[in-house]
Amino acid sequence: MSGGERVLAGVFGLFGVFWIVQALGLRYWGDFAPGPGFLPLWLGITLVALVAIHFFTSLRRAPADEAVEASPRLGRIAAIVAGFVACIAIIEWLGFAASVAAYLAFLLGAVERQRPAVVAGVTIGTTVTLHLIFRTWLGVPLPEGPWGF
């Protein structure tokens, strides 16, 4: 991890701590659903944990690995952005679940080159979880496709 990456990790870590502190001033749980402090608290905790994990694993990494990691792969970045734009473009036509599942399958299968079983498991699990959280639990109206989900 270069000096600039350490500084950025520190900034992200401080931002996560700021979220945690601000969330502690909000109500964590309402009568039957999460309160306004629920999401920022867990986002802050997750951000601080990810920064810590990244920082400590980078200390064990060999210096030769940094040169390989530092070179950006423009094609990969373009594929991720293009997939996201396509997901947004088809969300009203295919619905939330199908478009998010297609995007996740594209990311895991084409960009990350994961095994088909991993792609299928993560895609189905994530899509079902998001549907249950937003549609069923929180009652958020999501775009429905021709199949009704």
N, C-alpha and C positions, 0 to 999 in steps of 0.2 A: 504494500500500500504506500503510495507516494505521500509526500507532505501535504499536497493539495487535497488528496482523498481523505487524509486524517482530519484536516480542517473541516471539510464538508461533512464528514461523519460526525464530528463534534457539533456542528451547527444543527444537523438533523437530530442528534441526541438531545441538545438543548431545546429544540422545538418540541420533541416528544415530552420532555420534562415540563415544558410550559403547558402543553395540552393536559397533562396529568393534573398539574396544580389548578388550572382553570376548571377542569371537570370536577374536581373535589368540591368546588363551590356550588355545583349544580346538583339537583336531585337525581340520584342514581336510579331509583325505581319508582314508578307510579303505582296506581291501584292494581293494575293488571298487565302492565306493559313497561318496557324500559323508559326511563325518564330522559331528560335532555343531557344528563351527565354520563349516561351509559356508553354511548359510542365514542365520545372524545376520550374517556378514560381508557378504554381498551385500545383505541388507536394509539394513544400516547404510550401505553405499556408495550404494545407490539413494536412500535417504532424504536423505543429505547432498547428493547431486547434484540431486535434485528441489527441495530448499530453495534451493540456490544458483541454479538456473535460474529459479525463481519470484521470488526476490529481485532478480536482475539484470534480468529482463524487466519487473518492476514499476517499476524506475527509469526506464525509457524510456517508460512509459505516461503519458498526459496526465492531469492532476488531474481533469478532467471525467469521465474514464472511471471513477474511483473511486466517484463517487456512484451511477452506474448499477450497478456491480458490488456495492456494499455492500447494496443492497436484496435481501433474501432472497426467493426464489420458493418459497413454501410448498407450492404444488401440485406443483412439480417434486420437491421433497424427499419429499413424501408418496408420489408415484408410485414413486420409487426404493425407498423403504422397503417399500411395498406389494408391489412386484415381488419384492423379496428375501424377504419373508415367504411369498409364493406359491411361490417357488422352493424354499424349505425345506419347505413343506407338501407339495409334489408329488414331492420327491426320492426318497422310498421307493417311490412308485407308478410314476413314469416312469423312474426311474434317474438317476444322476449326469449322464451326458452329455446326455440330452434336456432335463432340467430346467435345467442350466446354459446350454445352447444357447438355450433359450426365454427365459431371463432376459437373456442378452446381446443377443439379438435385440430384446427389448422395450426395453432400455436404449438401444441404438444407434438403433433405428428410431423408437420412440415418444417417448422422452425427449430424445435428442440430435438427432433428425430427420436422420439420415445417409442417403445414397443407398443403394438396395437392394444394389448391388454391394459397397459398403463393409460394410454390415450382414452380408451373406452371407460375405464373405471373413474378416472379423474373428471372426465367430461360429464358423465352421467351423474356422479356424486355431487359435483359442484352445481350443475344445473338444477338438480332436484333440491339441493339445500337452499340455493338462492330463491327458488320458487316458493318453498315452504316458509322461508323467513319473510320475504316481501309480500307475497300474495296471501298466504294463509294466516301467518302470525300477525303481521303488521297491517294487512288489508290494503296494501298499495296497489292501485290499478296498473297492471302491466299490459303492454301491447299484446293482443292475442292474434295468433296466426289463423290460417284456415282450419287448423285442427282443434281450435278452442283452447290452446294453452300457450 
